[in-house]
Amino acid sequence: MNDESLIDALLPAVKQQIESAETPYVKVTYTRLVEQEGLSPDEAVEAIALCLADETNRMYIDKRDFDQNRYQELLCTLPESLEE
C-alpha cells in the first residue's frame, strides 16, 4: 500500500473522529484548520489523516498501542508539519 492509498483508507476514520464525542480534539483541529488556517474541508481531513497515518505507522514499528497523546501532539503541529 502506498502513502496515498493509506491516506485514502484513513479518511473515513478521520471523518468519524471529527464527529465522535470520544475524540473532540480532532474536531477542534479540523475547525482550526478550516476556519483559521484557510484549508478546504478536504485538505483539513487529509492533513489529519497524515497525522493518523504517522501514529499508526509508529505503532507498527515500535510494536506498541496507539498513543493518543502523540496523535494530539501531531495534530497541534498542523499546518506547519505539512510544509516539511
C-alpha positions as CSV (number, residue, x, y, z in Angstrom):
1,M,0.0,0.0,0.0
2,N,1.5,3.3,-1.0
3,D,1.3,6.5,1.1
4,E,-1.6,8.0,-1.0
5,S,-3.8,4.8,-0.7
6,L,-3.0,4.7,3.1
7,I,-4.2,8.2,3.5
8,D,-7.3,7.5,1.4
9,A,-8.0,4.4,3.6
10,L,-7.8,6.6,6.7
11,L,-10.2,9.3,5.5
12,P,-13.3,7.6,6.8
13,A,-11.7,7.1,10.2
14,V,-10.8,10.8,10.4
15,K,-14.3,11.8,9.4
16,Q,-15.7,9.5,12.2
17,Q,-13.2,11.0,14.7
18,I,-14.4,14.5,13.8
19,E,-18.0,13.5,14.7
20,S,-17.1,11.4,17.7
21,A,-17.5,12.6,21.3
22,E,-14.5,10.4,22.2
23,T,-12.1,12.5,20.1
24,P,-13.1,16.1,20.5
25,Y,-9.5,17.3,19.8
26,V,-9.9,16.0,16.2
27,K,-12.9,18.3,15.6
28,V,-11.0,21.2,17.3
29,T,-8.1,20.6,14.9
30,Y,-10.4,20.3,11.9
31,T,-12.2,23.6,12.8
32,R,-8.9,25.4,13.3
33,L,-7.5,24.2,10.0
34,V,-10.6,25.3,8.1
35,E,-11.6,28.5,9.9
36,Q,-8.2,29.9,10.9
37,E,-5.7,28.3,8.6
38,G,-7.8,28.5,5.4
39,L,-7.6,24.9,4.4
40,S,-10.5,23.5,2.5
41,P,-12.5,20.8,4.4
42,D,-11.0,18.1,2.3
43,E,-7.5,19.4,2.8
44,A,-8.1,19.5,6.6
45,V,-9.3,15.9,6.7
46,E,-6.3,14.8,4.6
47,A,-3.9,16.7,6.9
48,I,-5.4,15.0,10.0
49,A,-5.2,11.6,8.1
50,L,-1.5,12.2,7.7
51,C,-1.1,12.6,11.4
52,L,-3.2,9.4,12.0
53,A,-1.0,7.6,9.4
54,D,2.2,8.7,11.2
55,E,1.0,7.5,14.6
56,T,-0.4,4.2,13.1
57,N,3.0,3.6,11.4
58,R,4.9,4.4,14.6
59,M,2.6,1.8,16.4
60,Y,3.6,-0.8,13.9
61,I,7.3,0.0,14.0
62,D,7.5,0.2,17.8
63,K,5.1,-2.7,18.4
64,R,3.0,-0.6,20.8
65,D,-0.5,0.6,21.4
66,F,-1.9,3.7,19.9
67,D,-0.5,6.8,21.7
68,Q,-3.4,9.3,21.9
69,N,-1.1,11.9,23.4
70,R,1.4,11.7,20.5
71,Y,-1.5,11.8,18.0
72,Q,-2.8,15.0,19.7
73,E,0.7,16.5,19.6
74,L,1.0,15.8,15.9
75,L,-2.4,17.5,15.3
76,C,-1.1,20.5,17.1
77,T,1.7,20.9,14.6
78,L,-0.7,21.3,11.7
79,P,-0.4,23.0,9.2
80,E,3.3,23.6,9.8
81,S,4.1,19.9,9.6
82,L,2.6,19.8,6.1
83,E,5.4,22.0,4.8
84,E,8.2,19.7,5.8
